[in-house]
């Protein structure tokens, strides 16, 4: 034999699981406990059988400035405060119990804040049994007649089961009977009053479709996960009365012989890659009472541990595991088939999670605070695993789910991978103090509903014909009946062989009278030969009957197999139809939820619309009132405008009259000044020309002549006949052959200058006429005016003559030449300075010298009625008011 070197054992490849693409979402239910007597304010309202609504309490709104709003959460079903334990079991746990009987796993856990009713939902109270005792009762009611004897199934300590033969099972039973001190008679057994009458007989129920050709056994285990350590609550700890026991704080316990701290367990993986607690105690139970008694024994041990170690029970997770082992009967239908591969083990895990609450609310300190943090960390890991699973399924990612970060998630990771159904009951307390914790629980529940778990597949069954147990029972009853008919009661006939012997012919006397007795032996031989013939005949008849029976049985088996195949085919079709119906129901539920949500949104929109309508009406009324006020203001404004227009019109007329009066006065004053200047100019002219005229006394013109307009100059005014053309400037056109009209008004003063304007071949006129203009094509006007320095300057205004459409002549001015005379020497001799009038205006005095008198005279001459300067000096320019 070749031995291999020591090393790591190679990992066994996992068995191929049948692929199943069908998935079901995690079923999340909500249960609302009644409000306590000391609680006044409620923060939860049940809207429908699938929806609840959370209201923020008034105190929280005041502290957070009213930021919290009403939120709604939907579940698969909502159970109100009037829901009984039986109704909750029918909808939540009963389908899981039916699955465990049909070789499918299930996980059910309660989740919520401390004091929300998780333990009551799971365990219940006397007369109001919870999910755990009702599940046990339904299992035993369903498999009661088909249970195997104790110790026929035995755990193999590797999360599996093996089948013992009848002898080993009998020895184990005898060993148990010799060790136990409990009386065998159940009537004398004392029942603990704490769990007595948990379920009334009227509420008992059983599953349908239990396989009668299989044998069943139930095993239970009870563990606790505290501070991320696993403890076995059913482990029998040996008691040492001498060695002192110490708790975790380093102090001796109150009673050294009462309690030994449990040892923590580890998690391992079996050959199918399912997680289990290594070394966990699994107790075989045969009734509901016995199973619940085992549970209550573990519960008492948990209470003692909490008391001795000074810890809270609400800060730990409790897991009650129900294992159902089943194996088919052999071909005779009498004993369990001795084949480990044919043993199916299904389990139902009932988990009571620790209370979900903030560390600040626990008021823990020191080690208790660290333990509370570890509990919250395990719940946080559960939430993280759910979030990653949802993200992987919804977004198509392949992130690693952190199952190993906590013992709870690591133990139940197989359920989320498709090893069974997962359901969660969210327990909530409607009191206002738990609002924030309840809000976090609702968010986690809403997220959990979006996670889908693969639907477990049906496990294969053995190929034996169905109804073996029933046929074996019928055969035994028929055999007993026939034996009773032939030989009386069964107790009087010793065996079947004796009855068969009695059917043979009786033997003759076998006593030989002497050596010459030749009658006894031949007679005995003849009787034996007859018996031998009868035996051969019976054997032939038996073989014939056996062959015929065998052929009939084979035919019946073939018919039965064909019928079973047909039934399986029909079941497959029925399953497909049921799946289709279930999908349609799910779709209908989804549409109903959507419809309800839309109806709720429509109600909200309707309320919002009503609010907006009321606002619209109020704004419309306000608008109408403001329009009326605006109309009143507009009418008042028009009235004020009318009044102001009247005032403005009156003021305007008044000021127009005043302005007209002032203008007339100013015109009269200016005419007087102009008359004075004209007189002075005339005197200057007389001095210059040395013409001695008689001194006449100037007369002041009358007011009637003030308004007579002065005669305009004979010079033609420019006619705007078209856009002026400005050719290049030339000094003179006298060298050309054009004919000129030389217009020199009679009012011009002859200046003794060297340069004089001289135009040859020109027609000299004092006033332009049509005859002269028709003969010439050029026109020049000699105009004199006083410059800003007081000297006289001569301007030659030139233009072109052209014919108009009406047959007349028109002049278009094109150029202006200026001749200016300057006197570099100015005499400082003055006769008389100017004075100031009575109104403050500067009045012109007498002439100071000859140059001044000459310039003034020429200016007055140019501004008189005889020259074009009259337009500029005769009437003063009117100022704008």
C-alpha positions in Angstrom: 0.0 0.0 0.0 1.4 3.4 -1.1 1.1 6.2 1.4 1.0 9.7 0.3 3.0 12.4 2.0 1.1 14.6 4.5 -0.3 17.8 3.2 -3.4 19.6 2.5 -6.4 17.5 1.6 -7.5 18.4 -1.9 -10.8 20.1 -2.0 -13.6 18.0 -3.3 -15.3 19.5 -6.3 -18.8 20.5 -5.6 -21.6 18.5 -7.0 -23.3 19.8 -10.1 -26.5 21.6 -9.1 -29.3 21.7 -11.6 -29.4 25.2 -13.1 -32.5 27.2 -12.4 -32.9 30.7 -13.9 -36.1 31.4 -12.1 -35.8 33.8 -9.2 -38.1 35.0 -6.5 -37.7 38.3 -4.5 -37.1 38.1 -0.8 -40.5 38.1 0.9 -40.6 41.0 3.3 -43.6 41.4 5.7 -44.3 44.1 8.2 -46.0 43.7 11.6 -47.1 46.7 13.7 -47.4 46.1 17.4 -50.0 47.9 19.5 -49.0 51.2 21.1 -48.1 51.0 24.7 -50.2 52.5 27.5 -47.5 55.0 28.4 -47.0 56.1 24.8 -49.2 58.9 23.5 -47.9 60.0 20.1 -47.9 57.5 17.2 -45.7 57.9 14.1 -47.0 55.0 11.9 -50.2 54.7 10.0 -51.4 51.6 8.1 -52.8 52.8 4.8 -53.6 49.4 3.2 -52.7 45.7 3.5 -49.4 46.4 1.7 -48.5 50.0 2.6 -47.6 51.9 5.8 -46.9 55.6 6.2 -44.4 57.2 8.7 -45.2 60.6 10.3 -42.4 62.6 11.9 -43.2 63.4 15.5 -43.8 67.0 16.4 -40.8 67.3 18.6 -38.5 66.1 15.9 -40.0 68.5 13.4 -39.4 71.4 15.8 -35.7 70.4 16.3 -35.0 69.9 12.6 -37.0 72.9 11.4 -39.7 70.8 9.8 -37.4 69.1 7.3 -39.0 65.6 7.8 -41.8 64.7 5.5 -44.3 61.9 5.4 -42.9 58.7 3.7 -44.6 55.6 2.5 -43.2 52.0 2.3 -44.7 49.0 0.6 -44.4 45.4 1.6 -45.6 42.0 0.5 -48.2 42.3 3.2 -48.7 44.5 6.3 -50.2 43.0 9.5 -51.9 45.5 11.8 -52.3 45.5 15.5 -55.4 43.3 15.3 -53.6 40.4 13.4 -53.5 37.1 15.3 -50.5 34.8 15.5 -52.4 32.2 13.4 -53.1 34.7 10.6 -49.4 35.7 10.6 -48.3 32.0 10.4 -50.7 31.2 7.5 -49.1 33.9 5.3 -45.5 33.8 6.4 -44.3 30.5 7.8 -46.7 27.9 6.5 -45.3 27.9 2.9 -41.8 27.4 4.4 -43.0 24.4 6.5 -44.5 22.9 3.4 -41.2 23.4 1.6 -39.1 21.7 4.3 -41.4 18.6 4.1 -40.8 18.5 0.3 -37.0 18.6 0.7 -36.5 22.4 0.4 -34.8 24.8 2.7 -36.1 27.9 4.3 -34.9 31.0 6.2 -37.2 33.2 8.3 -35.8 36.0 10.4 -37.4 38.8 12.4 -35.9 42.3 12.2 -36.6 45.5 14.1 -35.9 47.9 16.9 -35.6 46.6 20.5 -39.1 46.3 21.9 -40.9 46.1 18.6 -42.3 42.5 19.2 -39.7 40.3 17.5 -39.5 37.7 20.2 -43.3 37.6 20.6 -43.7 37.1 16.9 -41.2 34.2 16.9 -42.0 32.5 20.2 -45.3 33.8 21.4 -47.0 33.3 24.7 -49.2 30.6 26.4 -52.3 30.4 24.3 -50.8 32.6 21.6 -48.0 30.5 20.1 -45.6 32.2 17.7 -44.1 31.1 14.4 -41.7 28.6 16.0 -44.2 26.4 18.0 -46.7 26.5 15.1 -44.0 25.4 12.6 -43.1 22.5 14.9 -46.7 21.5 15.4 -47.4 21.5 11.6 -44.3 19.4 10.9 -45.3 16.7 13.4 -49.0 16.8 12.4 -47.9 16.1 8.8 -45.2 13.3 9.4 -46.6 11.8 12.6 -47.6 8.4 11.1 -44.5 8.1 9.0 -41.8 8.8 11.6 -38.9 6.4 11.9 -37.9 4.9 15.2 -35.4 6.8 17.3 -31.8 6.5 16.2 -32.6 5.1 12.8 -31.2 8.4 11.4 -28.0 9.6 13.0 -26.0 12.8 12.3 -22.5 12.3 10.9 -21.1 15.5 12.4 -20.5 16.8 8.9 -23.9 18.4 8.3 -25.2 15.1 6.9 -27.3 12.1 8.0 -26.6 8.4 7.9 -29.0 5.4 8.3 -28.3 2.8 11.0 -29.5 -0.8 10.8 -32.1 -2.0 13.2 -29.7 -3.6 15.6 -27.6 -0.5 16.1 -30.7 1.7 16.5 -32.1 -0.8 19.1 -28.9 -0.7 21.1 -28.8 3.1 21.1 -32.5 3.2 22.2 -31.7 0.8 25.1 -28.7 2.9 26.1 -30.8 6.0 26.1 -33.6 4.3 28.2 -31.0 3.1 30.7 -29.5 6.6 31.1 -32.6 8.8 31.1 -34.5 9.3 34.3 -37.6 10.6 32.6 -40.6 8.2 32.9 -41.6 6.6 29.6 -45.3 7.1 30.0 -46.2 10.5 28.5 -49.3 10.9 30.8 -47.1 11.1 33.9 -44.7 13.6 32.3 -44.8 17.1 33.8 -45.2 19.9 31.2 -43.5 23.2 31.9 -46.3 25.8 32.4 -44.2 28.4 30.5 -44.8 26.7 27.2 -48.0 24.7 28.0 -51.0 25.1 25.7 -49.1 27.2 23.2 -51.4 26.0 20.4 -55.0 25.0 20.7 -56.1 21.8 18.9 -58.5 23.9 16.8 -55.6 25.8 15.2 -53.6 22.6 14.3 -52.8 22.2 10.6 -50.9 19.8 8.4 -49.2 19.8 5.0 -50.6 18.1 1.9 -48.7 15.8 -0.4 -46.5 14.1 2.2 -44.6 11.1 0.7 -46.0 8.0 2.5 -43.2 5.8 1.2 -40.6 7.7 3.1 -39.6 7.6 6.7 -38.9 10.9 8.6 -37.0 12.1 11.7 -36.8 15.7 13.1 -33.6 17.1 14.6 -33.4 20.5 16.3 -30.5 22.7 17.4 -30.3 26.0 19.1 -27.4 28.5 18.9 -26.7 32.0 19.9 -24.5 34.6 18.2 -23.2 37.1 20.7 -20.4 39.6 20.1 -19.6 37.7 16.8 -19.1 34.4 18.7 -21.3 31.3 18.2 -22.5 29.4 21.3 -24.4 26.1 21.5 -27.4 26.5 23.9 -28.1 22.7 23.9 -24.6 21.6 24.8 -24.4 19.5 27.9 -21.5 21.0 29.9 -19.9 18.7 32.6 -20.0 20.2 36.1 -16.8 20.4 38.2 -17.8 21.2 41.8 -14.2 21.8 42.9 -12.7 24.1 40.2 -14.0 27.6 40.6 -15.7 29.2 37.6 -14.9 32.7 36.4 -16.9 35.1 34.2 -15.5 37.4 31.5 -14.8 40.2 34.0 -12.4 38.1 36.0 -14.6 37.7 39.1 -15.9 34.4 40.4 -19.5 33.4 39.7 -22.1 33.5 42.4 -22.5 29.7 42.4 -19.5 27.8 41.2 -21.5 24.6 40.7 -24.3 26.1 38.7 -22.9 27.5 35.5 -19.9 27.1 33.2 -19.4 29.7 30.4 -20.1 28.0 27.1 -17.4 27.5 24.5 -17.7 29.2 21.2 -18.1 27.2 18.0 -16.7 27.6 14.6 -18.2 27.5 11.1 -17.3 25.0 8.5 -18.2 24.0 5.0 -19.6 20.6 4.0 -19.0 18.7 0.8 -21.9 20.6 -0.8 -20.3 24.0 0.2 -23.0 24.7 2.7 -22.1 26.3 6.0 -22.8 24.7 9.3 -21.8 25.0 13.0 -19.2 22.4 13.7 -19.8 20.4 16.9 -23.3 21.7 17.4 -25.7 19.6 19.4 -28.5 18.1 17.3 -31.4 16.6 19.3 -33.8 14.1 17.8 -37.4 14.9 18.8 -40.6 12.9 18.2 -43.3 15.4 19.2 -44.1 19.1 19.3 -44.0 19.1 23.1 -40.6 17.4 23.2 -39.2 19.8 20.5 -40.5 22.9 22.3 -39.2 21.5 25.6 -35.7 21.4 24.1 -36.1 24.9 22.8 -37.2 26.1 26.3 -34.2 24.3 27.9 -31.9 26.3 25.6 -33.8 29.5 26.4 -33.3 28.9 30.1 -29.6 28.3 29.6 -29.5 31.5 27.6 -31.1 33.5 30.4 -28.7 32.0 33.0 -25.8 32.9 30.8 -27.1 36.5 30.4 -27.6 36.8 34.1 -24.2 35.3 35.1 -22.2 37.2 32.4 -24.2 40.4 32.9 -25.4 40.9 29.4 -28.6 41.7 27.6 -30.6 39.1 25.7 -31.8 41.7 23.2 -28.2 42.3 22.1 -27.6 38.8 20.6 -29.0 36.8 17.7 -30.8 33.5 18.4 -31.0 30.8 15.7 -33.3 27.8 16.1 -32.6 25.2 13.3 -35.1 22.5 12.4 -33.7 19.6 10.3 -35.9 17.1 8.7 -34.2 13.9 7.5 -36.2 11.6 5.2 -35.3 8.4 3.3 -37.4 6.1 1.2 -38.5 2.7 2.4 -37.0 -0.5 0.8 -38.8 -2.5 -1.8 -40.7 -4.5 0.9 -42.0 -1.2 2.4 -41.0 -2.4 5.8 -37.5 -0.8 6.7 -35.6 2.3 5.7 -33.4 1.9 2.7 -29.8 1.5 3.8 -28.3 4.0 1.4 -26.8 7.3 2.5 -27.1 8.9 -0.9 -30.9 8.5 -0.8 -31.2 10.5 2.5 -32.5 14.0 2.0 -31.9 16.6 4.7 -33.8 19.9 4.6 -33.7 22.6 7.3 -35.7 25.6 8.4 -33.8 28.3 10.2 -35.8 30.6 12.5 -33.7 33.6 13.4 -34.5 36.3 16.0 -32.1 39.1 15.2 -30.8 41.5 17.8 -32.5 44.8 18.2 -31.5 47.4 15.7 -30.9 50.6 17.6 -28.2 53.3 17.9 -25.4 52.8 20.4 -26.3 56.2 22.0 -29.7 54.9 23.0 -28.3 51.8 24.7 -26.5 53.9 27.4 -23.8 51.3 27.5 -20.3 52.0 28.7 -17.0 50.2 28.5 -17.2 46.5 27.4 -20.9 46.7 27.1 -20.5 49.6 24.6 -18.0 47.5 22.6 -20.4 44.6 22.5 -23.3 46.8 21.4 -21.0 48.1 18.6 -20.2 44.6 17.5 -23.9 43.7 17.3 -24.6 46.9 15.3 -21.6 45.9 13.1 -23.1 42.5 12.3 -26.4 44.2 11.4 -24.5 46.7 9.2 -22.7 43.8 7.5 -26.1 42.2 6.8 -27.2 45.5 5.2 -24.0 45.7 3.2 -24.4 42.2 1.8 -28.0 43.0 0.8 -26.8 46.3 -0.9 -24.1 44.5 -2.8 -26.5 41.7 -3.9 -29.0 44.2 -5.1 -26.3 46.2 -7.0 -25.0 43.0 -8.7 -28.4 42.0 -9.8 -29.7 45.4 -10.9 -26.5 46.8 -12.5 -25.0 43.5 -13.8 -21.8 43.9 -11.7 -19.9 41.1 -10.1 -18.7 42.5 -6.8 -17.7 40.2 -4.0 -20.4 40.0 -1.3 -18.7 40.3 2.2 -20.4 37.3 3.8 -17.3 36.5 5.9 -17.3 39.9 7.7 -19.9 38.6 10.2 -20.9 35.2 11.5 -24.6 35.8 10.8 -24.1 36.5 7.1 -21.5 33.8 6.7 -23.8 31.1 8.2 -26.7 32.0 5.9 -24.9 32.8 2.7 -26.2 29.6 1.0 -29.8 30.8 1.3 -28.9 34.0 -0.7 -27.1 31.9 -3.2 -30.2 29.8 -4.0 -30.4 27.1 -1.4 -33.9 28.0 -0.2 -36.5 30.7 0.3 -35.8 33.7 2.4 -38.4 35.7 4.2 -38.2 38.5 6.7 -40.8 39.9 9.2 -40.1 43.6 10.0 -41.5 44.3 13.4 -42.1 48.0 14.2 -43.2 49.9 17.3 -45.4 52.9 16.4 -44.2 55.1 19.3 -42.7 58.4 18.4 -39.4 57.8 20.3 -38.4 55.0 17.9 -39.1 57.1 14.8 -35.5 57.5 13.6 -34.5 53.9 14.2 -37.8 52.8 12.5 -37.0 54.9 9.5 -33.6 53.1 9.1 -35.4 49.7 9.4 -37.9 50.7 6.7 -35.1 51.7 4.3 -33.3 48.4 4.9 -36.6 46.5 4.4 -37.3 48.4 1.2 -33.9 47.6 -0.2 -34.1 43.9 0.8 -37.3 43.5 -1.3 -35.3 44.3 -4.4 -32.9 41.3 -3.9 -33.9 38.1 -5.8 -33.0 34.6 -4.7 -32.8 31.6 -7.0 -35.8 29.3 -6.7 -34.8 25.9 -5.1 -35.2 22.9 -7.4 -36.9 19.7 -6.6 -34.6 16.9 -5.4 -34.6 13.5 -7.2 -36.4 10.6 -5.6 -35.6 6.9 -5.7 -37.0 4.7 -8.5 -39.1 2.4 -6.4 -42.8 2.0 -7.1 -45.0 4.3 -5.1 -47.4 2.9 -2.4 -45.0 0.4 -0.9 -45.9 1.1 2.7 -49.6 0.9 1.9 -49.2 -2.5 0.0 -47.1 -3.9 2.8 -49.7 -2.9 5.4 -52.5 -4.4 3.2 -50.5 -7.6 2.8 -50.1 -8.0 6.5 -53.8 -7.4 7.1 -54.8 -9.9 4.5 -52.5 -12.5 5.8 -53.8 -12.0 9.3 -57.3 -12.3 8.1 -56.7 -15.6 6.2 -55.0 -17.1 9.1 -57.9 -16.2 11.3 -60.3 -17.8 8.9 -58.4 -21.1 8.7 -57.3 -21.8 12.1 -59.4 -19.6 14.3 -57.7 -16.8 16.1 -54.2 -16.0 15.3 -53.1 -16.7 18.8 -54.4 -20.4 18.7 -52.6 -21.5 15.5 -48.9 -21.7 16.2 -47.5 -21.0 12.7 -48.4 -21.0 9.1 -46.2 -24.1 8.7 -48.5 -26.1 11.1 -51.6 -25.1 9.1 -49.9 -26.3 5.9 -49.0 -29.6 7.5 -52.5 -30.1 8.6 -53.7 -29.9 5.0 -51.7 -33.0 4.1 -53.3 -36.6 4.5 -52.8 -38.0 8.0 -49.9 -40.5 8.5 -50.9 -44.1 9.3 -49.7 -45.8 12.6 -46.0 -46.2 12.5 -45.7 -48.9 15.2 -44.1 -52.2 13.8 -45.7 -55.2 15.5 -42.8 -57.6 14.7 -40.2 -58.6 12.2 -42.8 -60.1 10.0 -44.9 -57.0 9.8 -45.1 -56.2 6.1 -48.1 -53.9 6.3 -46.9 -50.9 8.4 -43.9 -49.9 6.3 -45.5 -50.2 2.9 -48.5 -48.2 4.2 -46.2 -45.5 5.6 -44.2 -45.4 2.4 -47.5 -45.1 0.4 -48.6 -42.2 2.7 -45.3 -40.5 2.3 -45.3 -40.9 -1.5 -48.8 -39.4 -1.5 -47.5 -36.5 0.6 -44.5 -36.1 -1.7 -46.8 -36.0 -4.7 -49.0 -33.4 -3.0 -45.9 -31.4 -2.1 -44.7 -31.5 -5.7 -48.1 -30.5 -6.9 -48.2 -27.6 -4.3 -44.7 -26.5 -5.4 -45.7 -26.6 -9.1 -48.9 -24.7 -8.2 -46.9 -22.3 -6.1 -44.4 -21.7 -8.9 -47.1 -21.3 -11.4 -49.0 -18.9 -9.1 -45.7 -17.1 -8.4 -44.9 -16.7 -12.1 -48.4 -15.5 -12.8 -48.3 -13.2 -9.8 -44.8 -12.0 -10.9 -46.1 -11.3 -14.4 -49.1 -9.5 -13.0 -46.8 -7.5 -10.7 -44.5 -6.7 -13.6 -47.4 -5.6 -15.7 -48.7 -3.6 -12.8 -45.3 -2.1 -12.3 -45.0 -1.2 -15.9 -48.5 0.3 -15.9 -47.7 2.1 -12.7 -44.4 3.4 -14.1 -46.1 4.7 -17.2 -48.8 6.3 -15.1 -46.1 7.8 -12.9 -44.3 9.1 -15.9 -47.6 10.5 -17.2 -48.3 12.0 -13.8 -44.8 13.5 -13.7 -45.3 14.9 -17.1 -48.7 16.3 -16.1 -47.1 17.7 -12.9 -44.4 19.4 -15.0 -47.1 21.0 -17.2 -49.0 21.9 -14.1 -45.9 23.4 -12.6 -45.4 25.4 -15.7 -49.0 26.6 -15.6 -48.6 27.4 -11.9 -45.5 29.3 -12.7 -47.3 31.2 -15.4 -50.2 31.9 -13.1 -47.8 33.0 -10.4 -46.0 35.3 -12.8 -49.3 36.7 -13.9 -50.3 37.1 -10.2 -47.0 38.9 -9.5 -47.6 41.1 -12.5 -51.1 41.8 -11.3 -49.8 42.6 -7.8 -47.2 44.8 -9.3 -49.8 46.6 -11.5 -52.1 46.8 -8.5 -49.3 48.4 -6.4 -48.6 50.7 -9.3 -52.3 51.5 -9.7 -52.5 52.3 -5.9 -49.4 54.4 -6.1 -50.8 56.3 -9.1 -54.1 56.7 -7.3 -52.3 58.1 -4.3 -50.3 60.4 -6.6 -53.6 61.4 -8.3 -55.1 62.2 -4.9 -52.0 64.3 -4.0 -52.2 66.1 -7.3 -55.9 66.6 -6.8 -55.3 68.1 -3.4 -52.5 70.2 -4.9 -54.9 71.3 -7.7 -57.5 72.3 -5.2 -55.0 74.3 -3.3 -53.8 76.0 -6.5 -57.5 76.6 -7.4 -58.1 78.3 -4.1 -54.9 80.3 -4.5 -56.1 81.2 -8.0 -59.5 82.3 -6.8 -57.9 84.4 -4.0 -55.4 85.9 -6.4 -58.3 86.6 -8.9 -60.3 88.4 -6.2 -57.2 90.3 -5.2 -56.5 91.2 -8.9 -60.1 92.4 -9.4 -59.9 94.5 -6.3 -56.6 95.9 -7.5 -58.1 96.6 -10.9 -61.0 98.4 -9.3 -58.6 100.4 -7.2 -56.4 101.1 -10.3 -59.5 102.3 -12.3 -60.4 104.6 -9.4 -56.8 105.9 -9.4 -56.9 106.3 -13.2 -60.1 108.3 -13.0 -58.6 110.4 -10.3 -55.5 110.8 -12.4 -57.6 111.9 -15.4 -59.5 114.4 -13.2 -56.2 115.8 -11.9 -54.8 115.9 -15.4 -57.8 117.8 -16.6 -57.5 120.2 -13.8 -53.7 120.6 -14.3 -54.3 121.1 -18.1 -56.6 123.9 -17.3 -54.1 125.4 -14.9 -51.3 125.0 -17.4 -53.4 126.6 -20.2 -54.2 129.5 -18.0 -50.6 129.9 -17.0 -49.6 129.5 -20.7 -51.9 132.3 -21.8 -50.8 134.5 -19.0 -47.1 134.0 -19.8 -47.8 134.4 -23.6 -49.3 137.8 -22.9 -46.5 138.7 -20.6 -43.9 137.6 -23.2 -45.7 139.5 -26.0 -45.7 142.6 -23.8 -42.0 142.2 -23.0 -41.1 141.5 -26.6 -43.0 144.6 -27.8 -41.2 146.7 -25.2 -37.8 145.2 -26.2 -38.5 145.9 -29.9 -39.4 149.5 -29.2 -36.2 149.9 -27.2 -34.1 148.4 -29.9 -35.8 150.5 -32.6 -34.9 153.6 -30.5 -31.3 152.5 -30.3 -31.3 151.7 -34.0 -32.7 155.2 -34.8 -29.9 156.7 -32.7 -27.3 154.7 -34.5 -28.7 155.7 -37.9 -28.5 159.3 -37.0 -24.9 158.9 -35.9 -24.1 157.1 -39.2 -25.6 159.9 -41.2 -23.5 162.4 -39.4 -20.4 160.3 -40.0 -21.2 160.1 -43.7 -21.6 163.8 -43.8 -18.2 164.2 -42.1 -16.5 161.7 -44.5 -17.9 163.2 -47.7 -17.4 166.6 -46.3 -20.7 167.5 -47.4 -22.0 170.3 -45.3 -25.6 169.9 -44.7 -27.7 171.9 -42.6 -28.0 170.8 -39.0 -31.4 169.3 -38.5 -32.8 168.5 -35.2 -33.4 164.7 -35.1 -36.9 163.8 -34.5 -38.0 160.7 -32.7 -40.2 158.5 -34.8 -43.7 158.0 -33.7 -45.0 154.7 -32.3 -47.1 154.2 -35.4 -43.9 153.9 -37.6 -42.2 151.5 -35.1 -44.0 148.5 -36.5 -43.4 149.4 -40.2 -40.9 146.8 -41.5 -37.8 148.1 -43.1 -37.1 147.6 -46.8 -35.0 144.6 -47.6 -31.8 144.9 -49.7 -32.0 144.7 -53.4 -29.6 141.9 -53.4 -31.3 138.6 -54.5 -31.6 136.1 -51.7 -30.1 132.7 -52.4 -32.7 130.3 -53.9 -32.3 126.7 -52.7 -32.9 125.2 -56.2 -30.6 122.2 -55.7 -27.5 121.0 -54.0 -24.7 123.6 -54.4 -21.7 122.7 -56.6 -18.4 123.7 -55.1 -15.8 123.8 -57.9 -12.1 124.4 -57.2 -11.5 127.9 -55.9 -10.2 130.5 -58.4 -9.1 134.0 -57.7 -11.0 135.5 -60.6 -12.8 134.5 -63.8 -12.0 137.8 -65.6 -9.6 136.1 -68.0 -12.3 133.8 -69.4 -14.9 134.6 -72.0 -17.9 134.2 -69.6 -20.3 137.1 -69.3 -20.8 138.3 -65.7 -23.5 140.2 -63.9 -21.7 142.6 -61.5 -24.2 143.5 -58.8 -23.1 146.4 -56.6 -25.7 147.8 -54.3 -25.9 151.5 -54.0 -25.4 151.2 -50.2 -21.8 150.1 -50.6 -19.1 152.5 -49.4 -16.2 153.3 -51.7 -13.0 152.3 -50.1 -9.6 153.8 -51.2 -8.0 150.4 -51.4 -5.4 149.4 -53.9 -7.1 146.2 -54.7 -10.5 146.7 -56.3 -12.7 144.0 -57.8 -12.6 144.5 -61.6 -14.5 142.1 -63.9 -14.2 142.9 -67.7 -17.1 142.4 -70.0 -19.5 142.6 -67.1 -22.9 144.1 -66.9 -23.0 146.3 -63.8 -26.3 146.6 -62.1 -27.5 148.0 -58.8 -30.4 145.5 -58.7 -30.5 142.2 -60.6 -33.1 141.8 -63.3 -34.2 139.1 -65.7 -32.9 140.9 -68.8 -29.3 141.1 -67.4 -29.3 137.6 -66.1 -30.5 136.1 -69.4 -27.5 137.6 -71.2 -24.9 136.2 -68.7 -23.9 132.9 -67.3 -22.1 134.2 -64.2 -23.2 136.3 -61.3 -21.2 138.2 -58.6 -22.6 140.2 -55.6 -20.3 142.7 -53.9 -21.4 142.9 -50.2 -19.9 144.9 -47.4 -20.1 144.3 -43.7 -18.4 145.1 -40.4 -15.9 142.5 -39.2 -15.4 141.6 -35.5 -12.5 144.0 -35.1 -14.6 146.9 -36.4 -13.1 147.1 -39.9 -15.1 146.9 -43.1 -14.7 143.7 -45.2 -15.9 143.2 -48.7 -17.3 139.8 -49.8 -17.7 138.8 -53.5 -20.4 136.2 -53.6 -20.2 134.3 -56.9 -22.7 132.0 -58.6 -23.8 130.5 -61.9 -26.9 131.5 -63.8 -29.1 128.8 -65.3 -32.5 128.6 -66.8 -35.5 127.2 -64.9 -38.3 125.0 -66.2 -40.7 127.9 -66.1 -38.6 130.0 -68.4 -37.0 132.2 -65.8 -33.5 132.6 -64.5 -32.0 131.3 -61.3 -28.7 131.7 -59.6 -26.8 129.0 -57.7 -24.0 130.4 -55.5 -20.7 128.5 -55.7 -18.0 130.6 -54.1 -17.2 133.5 -51.8 -14.1 135.8 -51.9 -13.4 138.1 -49.0 -11.4 141.4 -49.2 -10.5 142.8 -45.7 -8.8 146.0 -44.7 -6.8 146.4 -41.4 -5.3 149.4 -39.7 -2.2 148.6 -37.8 -2.2 151.9 -35.9 -5.1 152.6 -33.6 -5.4 156.1 -32.1 -6.0 156.2 -28.3 -7.6 159.6 -28.5 -11.1 159.5 -27.0 -13.7 162.1 -26.7 -16.2 160.6 -24.3 -16.6 157.3 -22.5 -19.7 155.2 -22.7 -22.1 155.4 -19.8 -24.6 153.2 -18.2 -28.3 153.5 -18.7 -30.9 153.6 -16.0 -31.6 149.8 -16.4 -28.0 148.8 -16.0 -27.4 148.4 -19.7 -24.3 150.0 -21.2 -25.2 153.1 -23.3 -23.1 154.2 -26.1 -21.5 157.6 -25.5 -20.0 160.1 -28.0 -17.5 159.3 -30.5 -14.0 159.0 -29.2 -12.0 159.4 -32.4 -12.4 159.4 -36.2 -11.8 155.6 -36.6 -14.3 154.8 -34.1 -16.9 157.1 -35.5 -16.2 155.8 -39.0 -16.6 152.1 -38.0 -19.8 152.9 -36.1 -21.2 154.8 -39.0 -20.4 152.1 -41.5 -21.9 149.5 -39.2 -25.1 151.5 -38.8 -25.1 152.1 -42.6 -24.8 148.5 -43.3 -27.6 147.7 -40.8 -30.0 150.4 -42.1 -33.0 149.8 -44.4 -30.8 150.3 -47.5 -28.5 147.3 -47.0 -28.8 143.6 -46.5 -27.5 144.0 -42.9 -30.9 145.3 -41.9 -32.1 141.7 -41.5 -29.4 141.1 -38.9 -29.5 144.4 -37.1 -33.0 145.8 -37.7 -34.9 143.2 -35.5 -33.3 141.5 -32.6 -33.2 137.8 -32.4 -36.1 136.4 -30.3 -35.0 134.4 -27.3 -36.6 131.2 -26.3 -38.7 131.5 -23.2 
